Amino acid sequence: MSYDDEELKDIKRQVDRRLLRWGSVGVNFVAWLVGCGILAIVDAAAIEIIATAWFGLLILHGMLVWMWEKRDRDIAAEVARCEQLRGSEKLKRDRLYRLADDGELVEVEDDADQNVALSDIHR
């Protein structure tokens, strides 16, 4: 399967967005570690409150990124499901089709054409 330039740019944008999201969680974690180390040196009494609160925010940030990722996966799955459903709706049973001279299926739209014998349609 080959991709055109616009599809490839979109795929790269999605991957970059995902890496940026998880990278920001990593940066937040490293900042938490460094901040806790500095805070332990400066004021050991405050470490319990600030480090715990900051860690809670780090967990919330991770959950938020995880929910964004899950949303993106769910949207992609729903789009794929809808495309699959549309693909199966191309030939509906309640419609009549005939084979054109060039080999393409053509929907019979005229009421007079619906009375055409079944053998003419399946030829």
C-alpha positions as CSV (number, residue, x, y, z in Angstrom):
1,M,0.0,0.0,0.0
2,S,1.5,3.3,-1.0
3,Y,0.6,6.7,0.6
4,D,0.5,10.0,-1.1
5,D,2.3,13.0,0.4
6,E,-0.7,14.4,2.3
7,E,-1.5,11.0,4.0
8,L,2.1,10.6,4.9
9,K,2.2,14.1,6.5
10,D,-0.9,13.3,8.4
11,I,0.5,10.1,9.7
12,K,3.7,11.8,10.8
13,R,1.7,14.5,12.5
14,Q,-0.3,11.9,14.5
15,V,2.9,10.1,15.5
16,D,4.6,13.4,16.5
17,R,1.6,14.4,18.5
18,R,1.6,11.1,20.3
19,L,5.3,11.3,21.1
20,L,4.9,14.9,22.3
21,R,2.1,13.8,24.7
22,W,4.0,11.0,26.3
23,G,7.2,13.0,26.2
24,S,5.5,15.7,28.2
25,V,4.6,13.1,30.9
26,G,8.2,12.0,30.9
27,V,9.5,15.6,31.3
28,N,6.9,16.1,34.1
29,F,8.2,13.0,35.9
30,V,11.9,14.1,35.6
31,A,10.9,17.6,36.8
32,W,9.2,16.0,39.8
33,L,12.3,14.0,40.7
34,V,14.6,17.0,40.4
35,G,12.1,19.2,42.2
36,C,11.8,16.8,45.0
37,G,15.5,16.5,45.3
38,I,16.0,20.3,45.5
39,L,13.1,20.6,47.9
40,A,14.5,18.0,50.2
41,I,17.7,20.0,50.4
42,V,16.0,23.3,50.9
43,D,13.1,22.4,53.2
44,A,12.7,18.8,54.2
45,A,9.4,19.5,56.0
46,A,7.7,20.7,52.9
47,I,8.7,17.6,50.8
48,E,5.8,15.5,52.1
49,I,3.1,17.9,51.0
50,I,4.5,19.3,47.8
51,A,6.0,16.0,46.5
52,T,2.7,14.2,47.2
53,A,0.6,16.9,45.5
54,W,2.9,17.1,42.5
55,F,2.9,13.3,42.2
56,G,-0.9,13.4,42.2
57,L,-0.8,16.0,39.3
58,L,1.8,13.7,37.5
59,I,-0.7,10.8,37.8
60,L,-3.5,13.0,36.5
61,H,-1.4,14.1,33.6
62,G,-0.6,10.5,32.7
63,M,-4.3,9.6,32.9
64,L,-5.2,12.5,30.7
65,V,-2.6,11.5,28.0
66,W,-3.8,7.9,28.2
67,M,-7.4,9.1,27.7
68,W,-6.4,11.2,24.7
69,E,-4.6,8.1,23.2
70,K,-7.6,5.9,23.9
71,R,-9.9,8.5,22.3
72,D,-7.7,8.6,19.2
73,R,-7.6,4.7,19.0
74,D,-11.4,4.6,19.4
75,I,-12.0,7.2,16.7
76,A,-9.7,5.3,14.3
77,A,-11.5,2.0,15.1
78,E,-14.9,3.7,14.6
79,V,-13.8,5.2,11.3
80,A,-12.5,1.8,10.1
81,R,-15.8,0.2,11.2
82,C,-17.9,2.8,9.3
83,E,-15.7,2.4,6.2
84,Q,-16.3,-1.4,6.4
85,L,-20.0,-0.9,6.7
86,R,-20.1,1.5,3.8
87,G,-18.1,-1.0,1.7
88,S,-20.7,-3.6,2.4
89,E,-23.6,-1.3,1.6
90,K,-22.4,-0.8,-2.0
91,L,-24.7,-3.5,-3.3
92,K,-28.0,-3.6,-1.4
93,R,-30.4,-6.4,-1.9
94,D,-33.4,-4.3,-2.5
95,R,-31.8,-2.6,-5.5
96,L,-31.5,-4.0,-9.0
97,Y,-28.2,-3.8,-10.8
98,R,-27.3,-4.7,-14.4
99,L,-23.9,-5.2,-16.0
100,A,-23.1,-2.4,-18.5
101,D,-21.3,-3.0,-21.8
102,D,-17.9,-2.1,-20.2
103,G,-18.4,-4.6,-17.4
104,E,-19.4,-2.1,-14.7
105,L,-22.4,-2.7,-12.4
106,V,-25.0,0.0,-13.0
107,E,-28.0,0.5,-10.7
108,V,-31.4,0.2,-12.5
109,E,-33.2,3.4,-11.7
110,D,-36.1,3.6,-14.1
111,D,-39.4,1.8,-13.1
112,A,-39.7,0.4,-16.6
113,D,-36.3,-1.1,-16.3
114,Q,-37.3,-2.9,-13.1
115,N,-39.5,-5.1,-15.1
116,V,-36.6,-6.4,-17.1
117,A,-36.2,-10.2,-16.8
118,L,-33.8,-11.5,-14.2
119,S,-31.8,-13.2,-16.8
120,D,-31.0,-9.8,-18.4
121,I,-29.8,-8.4,-15.2
122,H,-27.4,-11.3,-14.3
123,R,-25.9,-11.6,-17.8
